[in-house]
């Protein structure tokens, strides 16, 4: 089951939010459920959670003490977001996968700590986290079966573990893939972008910041620059560094930037990670992934091992997130279904023809078709125009106008035609600028 957590425009400086999901009820069938929450209160929770993570990493409390405090944090987050509504995964009847599709503004929140019937979301093997991406990149076919290993400690306290991680990854990656390495003086912004444009995999070991990647003494690769490129050649990116998956209302994070650039899967950390744990996770992941070629299973094994460890290891597992773009259903099934339908129709036509009497054509004469003067089609101008379409056509923002019309024509995952029209009418009836209406349309429609 899928739950969407979307950002909504607010008059305050904090973005409010809304959760939307579908529930199956015995009497009414499938029903859409919605809860709204305050962005201001959630922002306070995020600050408190960041301090909690820092304390755990610094003092590594006992597992019992940690789980007790984690439970309180989970209950607090559930109360803020869902209020009196019980999340569907708390229902004993709920079975199957749980998918959270989250707008970037709320991506830094530890949704994985929410309670389930068996424990926490992060302990559920069928749980998946996704993120809404606005852009669709062109497909870049310029890629080889190569991996780019970037070693960039930046800080002196990371030099030893980053060098160890890279030296141990070298034989693992080289055995299966064409390996390219960037480090020290060879790691410049130009070389980094150039190499990323032609490889299949990328592993980054070292230090990153929320706004991007420090390179050398005076250079910096910003997240906006990454999002502006086309890296659809990248099948999987692993940023083994602190805050690599952190997003906010002010800026887009590293992982989201790579997804916007076209990368298929991106792995990173929401919060700081202890350097020795990061080294171990990076090595274990690639050793497992290159054998199975299944990133979800490889990460599941690592998380399972961390969950059985100390408080520091559990908090690291919660911070480790995996984003992937939505996979398209294979077209072969659709083609097969069409072929079967056409075959059945052909069989029926042949069978019907055999049962009918043949038509005699002995005296059948073919005459030349008579020409008639063509009449101009009369267009009825008295038909009432749709006021919603009329309002959309008056929008000055061409992109907003185009997306609104496409939204009405496209089948929506949660909304029927009437609900789509009601949503647009409520947005366009507001006395606000087109920019604000466009922002609210994107956040509320998820389009």
TORVORO-986513 format. One line per field, with one value per residue (C-alpha): residue number from 1; residue in one letter; x, y, z. Coordinates in Angstrom, 3 decimals, decimal comma. Layout:
<lomis>
milum: [NUM:...] .
gunu: [A:...] .
xx: [X:...] .
yy: [Y:...] .
zz: [Z:...] .
</lomis>
This chain:
<lomis>
milum: [1:2:3:4:5:6:7:8:9:10:11:12:13:14:15:16:17:18:19:20:21:22:23:24:25:26:27:28:29:30:31:32:33:34:35:36:37:38:39:40:41:42:43:44:45:46:47:48:49:50:51:52:53:54:55:56:57:58:59:60:61:62:63:64:65:66:67:68:69:70:71:72:73:74:75:76:77:78:79:80:81:82:83:84:85:86:87:88:89:90:91:92:93:94:95:96:97:98:99:100:101:102:103:104:105:106:107:108:109:110:111:112:113:114:115:116:117:118:119:120:121:122:123:124:125:126:127:128:129:130:131:132:133:134:135:136:137:138:139:140:141:142:143:144:145:146:147:148:149:150:151:152:153:154:155:156:157:158:159:160:161:162:163:164:165:166:167:168:169:170:171:172:173:174:175:176:177:178:179:180:181:182:183:184:185:186:187:188:189:190:191:192:193:194:195:196:197:198:199:200:201:202:203:204:205:206:207:208:209:210:211:212:213:214:215:216:217:218:219:220:221:222:223:224:225:226:227:228:229:230:231:232:233:234:235:236:237:238:239:240:241:242:243:244:245:246:247:248:249:250:251:252:253:254:255:256:257:258:259:260:261:262:263:264:265:266:267:268:269:270:271:272:273:274:275:276:277:278:279:280:281:282:283:284:285:286:287:288:289:290:291:292:293:294:295:296:297:298:299:300:301:302:303:304:305:306:307:308:309:310:311:312:313:314:315:316:317:318:319:320:321:322:323:324:325:326:327:328:329:330:331:332:333:334:335:336:337:338:339:340:341:342:343:344:345:346:347:348:349:350:351:352:353:354:355:356:357:358:359:360:361:362:363:364:365:366:367:368:369:370:371:372:373:374:375:376:377:378:379:380:381:382:383:384:385:386:387:388:389:390:391:392:393:394:395:396:397:398:399:400:401:402:403:404:405:406:407:408:409:410:411:412:413:414:415:416:417:418:419:420:421:422:423:424:425:426:427:428:429:430:431:432:433:434:435:436:437:438:439:440:441:442:443:444:445:446:447] .
gunu: [X:X:X:X:X:X:X:X:X:X:X:X:X:X:X:X:X:X:X:X:X:X:X:X:X:X:X:X:X:X:X:X:X:X:X:X:X:X:X:X:X:X:X:X:X:X:X:X:X:X:X:X:X:X:X:X:X:X:X:X:X:X:X:X:X:X:X:X:X:X:X:X:X:X:X:X:X:X:X:X:X:X:X:X:X:X:X:X:X:X:X:X:X:X:X:X:X:X:X:X:X:X:X:X:X:X:X:X:X:X:X:X:X:X:X:X:X:X:X:X:X:X:X:X:X:X:X:X:X:X:X:X:X:X:X:X:X:X:X:X:X:X:X:X:X:X:X:X:X:X:X:X:X:X:X:X:X:X:X:X:X:X:X:X:X:X:X:X:X:X:X:X:X:X:X:X:X:X:X:X:X:X:X:X:X:X:X:X:X:X:X:X:X:X:X:X:X:X:X:X:X:X:X:X:X:X:X:X:X:X:X:X:X:X:X:X:X:X:X:X:X:X:X:X:X:X:X:X:X:X:X:X:X:X:X:X:X:X:X:X:X:X:X:X:X:X:X:X:X:X:X:X:X:X:X:X:X:X:X:X:X:X:X:X:X:X:X:X:X:X:X:X:X:X:X:X:X:X:X:X:X:X:X:X:X:X:X:X:X:X:X:X:X:X:X:X:X:X:X:X:X:X:X:X:X:X:X:X:X:X:X:X:X:X:X:X:X:X:X:X:X:X:X:X:X:X:X:X:X:X:X:X:X:X:X:X:X:X:X:X:X:X:X:X:X:X:X:X:X:X:X:X:X:X:X:X:X:X:X:X:X:X:X:X:X:X:X:X:X:X:X:X:X:X:X:X:X:X:X:X:X:X:X:X:X:X:X:X:X:X:X:X:X:X:X:X:X:X:X:X:X:X:X:X:X:X:X:X:X:X:X:X:X:X:X:X:X:X:X:X:X:X:X:X:X:X:X:X:X:X:X:X:X:X:X:X:X:X:X:X:X:X:X:X:X:X:X] .
xx: [0,000:1,220:1,089:1,930:3,270:2,978:4,001:1,380:1,799:1,408:1,148:3,720:7,412:6,973:5,463:2,425:1,753:-0,853:-0,919:-3,043:-3,659:-6,380:-8,030:-10,281:-13,445:-16,026:-19,083:-17,724:-14,984:-11,827:-11,890:-9,351:-8,061:-6,331:-4,648:-3,166:-0,282:1,540:4,872:5,922:5,428:7,104:10,084:10,463:10,344:13,068:15,385:14,744:15,433:18,747:19,894:18,786:20,870:23,949:23,591:23,244:26,295:28,335:27,383:26,064:23,532:22,392:20,018:17,178:17,474:17,716:14,625:12,586:13,427:12,974:9,442:8,594:9,929:7,860:4,668:5,337:5,826:2,665:0,651:1,901:1,196:-1,818:-3,532:-6,513:-6,230:-4,606:-1,962:-2,963:0,164:-0,986:-4,037:-3,548:-5,348:-2,760:-0,439:1,945:4,409:4,405:5,588:6,071:6,320:7,604:8,022:11,623:10,560:9,706:12,376:14,716:12,094:12,748:9,502:11,136:10,680:6,855:5,440:3,893:2,145:5,510:7,821:8,961:8,721:12,490:12,179:9,651:11,309:8,508:8,906:10,120:10,819:10,464:10,670:8,674:10,751:9,461:11,702:12,082:15,542:16,429:17,911:21,690:23,004:26,619:27,483:29,690:29,821:32,010:32,067:33,488:35,081:35,527:37,738:37,406:37,981:38,297:38,622:41,753:39,791:38,321:41,549:42,362:38,910:38,230:41,570:40,830:37,368:38,739:41,627:39,238:36,680:39,337:39,634:35,873:34,879:37,748:36,886:33,403:33,547:35,767:37,034:37,822:39,157:39,161:41,076:43,594:44,674:42,790:39,461:38,343:34,847:35,400:36,836:34,108:31,268:33,033:33,516:29,973:28,543:29,769:29,673:26,964:27,701:29,101:30,422:31,471:33,504:34,320:32,824:29,843:27,800:24,069:24,636:27,048:30,567:33,815:36,522:40,104:40,994:38,921:36,380:32,825:30,194:26,734:23,590:21,940:24,733:24,240:20,476:21,095:23,017:21,756:23,085:20,505:23,466:23,819:21,947:23,028:24,692:25,924:26,929:28,624:28,748:26,946:23,793:23,985:20,196:19,188:16,663:14,960:12,643:15,679:17,628:17,639:19,954:22,539:20,438:17,442:19,738:21,016:17,468:16,520:19,529:18,179:19,923:17,825:18,719:20,452:21,560:22,652:22,383:19,907:22,102:25,716:27,202:30,110:33,070:33,958:30,332:30,162:33,293:31,894:28,500:30,050:32,277:29,531:27,031:29,145:30,393:26,762:25,327:27,836:26,925:23,142:22,555:19,709:20,192:17,102:18,219:21,803:20,676:18,167:20,999:23,051:20,110:19,196:22,726:22,674:19,282:20,767:23,657:24,143:22,100:24,687:24,238:20,428:20,368:22,712:20,357:17,437:19,470:20,435:17,831:17,343:15,588:14,630:12,588:9,346:9,906:7,831:5,830:7,288:5,582:5,838:2,749:0,708:1,818:0,985:-2,508:-3,169:-1,964:-4,320:-7,295:-6,586:-6,248:-9,616:-11,301:-9,788:-10,979:-14,533:-14,660:-13,499:-16,013:-18,908:-18,012:-18,104:-21,657:-23,082:-24,304:-21,922:-23,025:-23,586:-21,794:-22,676:-24,719:-23,004:-21,848:-19,442:-20,409:-18,339:-19,075:-21,093:-19,528:-21,468:-20,658:-18,958:-20,721:-18,947:-19,324:-21,495:-19,922:-22,405:-21,296:-24,149:-22,704:-21,721:-18,002:-16,479:-15,675:-12,760:-11,129:-11,786:-10,037:-7,065:-6,708:-6,337:-3,286:-0,193:2,224:2,438:3,920:1,111:-1,483:0,001:0,274:-3,275:-4,771:-2,629:-3,703:-7,378:-6,699:-4,365:-5,666:-4,767:-3,781:-6,057:-8,476:-11,384:-12,385:-14,762:-12,220:-9,543:-11,848:-12,781:-9,102:-8,269:-11,332:-10,452:-6,881:-7,814:-10,561:-8,021:-7,019:-3,279:-0,509:-0,116:3,221:1,571:-1,323:1,157:3,101:-0,096:-1,236:2,012:1,994:-1,689:-1,967:1,430:1,528] .
yy: [0,000:3,483:6,637:10,039:12,787:16,060:19,627:22,364:26,099:27,930:31,605:31,047:30,522:26,770:24,424:22,503:18,956:16,352:12,543:10,745:7,013:4,525:2,052:-0,885:-0,890:-3,657:-1,429:1,316:-0,419:1,641:4,964:7,777:8,901:12,195:13,782:17,270:18,393:21,551:22,247:24,426:21,658:19,119:21,454:21,528:17,735:17,569:19,796:17,657:14,477:15,881:16,538:13,040:11,481:13,488:12,371:8,716:8,859:10,621:8,545:5,249:4,516:1,016:-0,644:-0,733:3,000:3,823:1,790:3,355:6,881:5,855:4,669:8,078:9,811:7,467:8,186:11,924:11,829:9,752:12,189:15,221:13,722:11,431:12,767:10,550:8,610:5,188:4,658:1,796:-0,224:-0,381:-2,372:-6,144:-6,843:-4,903:-7,165:-6,574:-3,830:-0,352:2,491:6,101:8,646:11,857:15,410:16,672:19,199:16,353:13,884:14,548:13,290:9,784:8,216:4,827:5,110:5,047:2,070:-0,977:-4,054:-5,813:-2,974:-0,078:0,618:0,272:-3,360:-4,217:-5,959:-4,833:-1,145:1,183:4,912:7,020:10,713:12,796:14,006:16,811:16,349:13,508:13,336:12,244:8,772:8,837:5,805:6,861:4,417:1,380:-1,375:0,842:2,132:5,433:5,315:8,768:9,061:12,482:12,602:16,443:16,398:15,071:12,764:10,939:10,286:6,912:5,301:6,692:5,366:1,971:1,888:2,715:0,225:-2,597:-1,664:-1,598:-5,414:-5,971:-3,497:-4,219:-7,920:-7,317:-3,880:-1,464:0,648:4,356:6,253:9,949:11,221:13,810:16,246:14,376:15,088:18,344:19,509:19,157:15,620:14,578:15,684:14,210:10,773:10,650:11,082:7,724:5,192:2,860:3,023:5,647:5,211:8,244:7,818:10,854:14,140:15,995:18,970:19,630:22,056:19,859:18,420:20,195:19,516:20,411:23,527:26,089:24,285:23,127:21,152:22,421:20,298:22,686:22,022:18,252:18,519:20,580:17,780:14,595:11,527:8,976:6,675:6,123:3,004:3,231:5,916:5,370:8,469:7,066:10,357:12,463:14,378:13,089:12,451:15,576:17,862:21,013:23,780:25,977:23,582:20,214:17,556:15,415:12,289:14,246:16,150:12,899:11,591:14,843:14,341:10,933:8,420:5,260:4,484:6,576:5,533:7,946:9,045:11,525:12,434:12,123:8,624:7,248:6,888:3,252:2,186:4,002:2,210:-1,196:-0,519:0,623:-2,452:-4,924:-3,362:-3,602:-7,077:-8,253:-6,182:-7,306:-10,919:-10,520:-7,317:-6,628:-3,396:-3,858:-7,289:-6,136:-3,216:-5,427:-7,729:-4,770:-3,214:-6,521:-6,840:-3,248:-3,675:-6,438:-4,212:-1,196:2,005:3,662:0,949:1,098:4,896:4,486:1,930:4,358:7,124:4,908:5,514:4,152:6,153:4,743:6,033:4,190:1,182:0,967:-2,180:-4,343:-3,739:-7,395:-8,303:-5,578:-6,679:-10,289:-9,336:-7,348:-10,264:-12,690:-10,347:-9,890:-13,660:-14,266:-11,618:-13,089:-16,573:-15,299:-13,486:-16,565:-18,770:-16,398:-16,212:-19,973:-20,106:-17,411:-18,108:-16,891:-13,757:-14,195:-11,619:-12,737:-9,643:-7,299:-4,198:-1,734:1,791:4,903:6,875:10,005:13,246:15,558:19,122:19,315:21,208:23,215:21,855:24,069:24,789:25,271:28,307:28,225:25,380:26,474:26,548:24,770:27,584:25,595:25,134:28,798:29,775:27,488:28,983:32,439:31,432:33,385:30,686:28,327:25,469:25,754:25,857:22,803:20,738:21,641:20,410:17,282:16,662:16,640:14,172:11,796:9,005:9,787:7,224:8,643:11,142:10,598:13,152:15,067:15,296:16,512:19,291:20,249:20,430:22,732:24,916:25,411:26,429:28,748:30,439:31,692:35,334:34,755:34,937:32,334:31,347:30,420:28,682:26,706:25,661:24,578:22,678:20,683:19,882:18,978:17,031:15,287:15,713] .
zz: [0,000:-0,861:1,264:-0,184:2,076:0,207:0,978:0,877:0,552:3,858:4,738:7,483:6,807:7,379:4,797:5,997:4,855:4,040:3,967:1,370:1,096:0,162:2,508:1,702:3,804:3,868:3,394:1,125:-0,857:-1,406:0,449:0,268:3,661:4,372:7,390:7,604:9,792:10,813:9,174:12,103:14,673:12,399:12,021:15,810:15,872:13,215:15,303:18,380:16,383:15,064:18,627:19,639:16,838:17,860:21,498:20,500:18,213:20,918:23,975:22,494:25,314:26,226:23,788:26,333:27,083:23,381:22,371:25,178:23,969:20,324:21,136:22,606:19,484:17,286:19,249:19,050:15,247:14,778:16,935:14,952:11,528:12,046:15,175:16,028:12,756:12,987:10,256:7,985:8,817:12,444:11,308:11,906:8,621:6,634:4,667:1,810:1,025:2,551:0,322:1,441:-1,377:0,225:-1,050:-0,648:2,027:4,412:3,347:6,344:8,812:10,246:8,953:9,478:13,270:13,115:14,973:13,278:14,646:14,953:15,953:13,759:10,030:9,597:10,759:8,027:5,069:2,728:3,588:0,818:0,812:-2,318:-3,173:-5,637:-8,574:-10,825:-13,856:-16,335:-17,859:-21,354:-21,574:-21,780:-23,657:-23,215:-20,443:-20,013:-17,419:-15,239:-11,697:-10,469:-7,002:-5,452:-2,355:-0,777:3,019:3,133:6,949:8,664:10,998:7,987:6,079:7,639:7,335:3,840:2,572:4,151:2,565:-0,879:-0,634:0,341:-2,320:-5,043:-5,523:-5,008:-7,714:-10,110:-10,180:-11,658:-13,305:-15,142:-12,257:-12,394:-9,374:-8,541:-5,524:-4,349:-7,088:-9,825:-8,107:-9,693:-10,537:-14,284:-14,006:-11,570:-13,886:-16,914:-15,338:-13,915:-17,405:-18,719:-15,856:-14,606:-10,874:-8,506:-4,968:-2,967:0,226:2,333:3,490:2,035:3,175:2,877:0,002:-1,978:-2,215:-1,244:-3,857:-3,071:-1,145:-3,044:-5,246:-4,553:-6,502:-5,532:-5,546:-8,036:-10,526:-10,237:-10,772:-13,899:-15,651:-17,292:-15,470:-16,617:-17,338:-13,573:-12,488:-8,846:-6,705:-3,132:-1,170:1,909:3,793:6,401:5,407:1,819:1,798:3,696:1,973:3,217:2,088:1,382:-0,838:-2,557:-1,135:-2,889:-3,377:-4,687:-7,055:-8,539:-8,915:-10,659:-12,924:-13,966:-11,687:-11,200:-7,569:-4,908:-1,417:1,301:4,937:6,400:9,372:10,560:10,482:12,505:10,148:10,938:10,526:7,192:5,994:6,967:5,335:2,049:1,732:2,681:0,289:-2,864:-2,003:-1,739:-4,594:-7,224:-6,434:-6,371:-8,414:-5,986:-4,037:-1,826:-0,621:-0,094:2,080:3,925:5,050:6,276:8,132:9,755:11,099:12,400:14,114:16,271:17,337:19,594:19,773:17,521:14,890:15,032:14,608:11,628:10,041:10,433:8,799:5,832:3,115:-0,369:-3,082:-6,440:-9,364:-10,087:-12,307:-15,458:-15,961:-18,706:-22,037:-23,048:-20,997:-22,633:-26,105:-25,298:-24,116:-27,307:-29,437:-27,655:-28,089:-31,801:-32,258:-30,582:-32,746:-35,892:-34,912:-34,292:-37,648:-39,538:-37,708:-38,456:-42,146:-42,472:-41,059:-43,432:-47,004:-49,670:-51,503:-55,276:-57,377:-60,931:-61,836:-59,455:-61,265:-59,872:-60,722:-60,470:-57,321:-57,930:-56,968:-54,723:-53,869:-50,514:-47,804:-45,214:-41,711:-39,606:-36,258:-33,470:-31,580:-29,100:-26,991:-23,458:-22,747:-19,749:-17,268:-15,808:-19,227:-19,958:-16,695:-17,485:-20,984:-19,400:-17,345:-18,355:-17,115:-20,120:-18,062:-15,484:-18,283:-19,992:-16,777:-15,661:-18,958:-18,885:-15,261:-16,327:-19,164:-17,293:-15,060:-11,434:-8,833:-6,135:-7,776:-10,198:-12,873:-10,592:-7,786:-10,225:-11,437:-7,878:-6,918:-9,849:-9,298:-5,606:-6,511:-9,399:-7,365:-4,815:-4,984:-5,158:-7,734:-10,457:-8,929:-5,617:-7,399:-9,511:-6,389:-4,628:-7,739:-7,853:-4,155:-3,866:-7,117:-6,923:-10,700] .
</lomis>
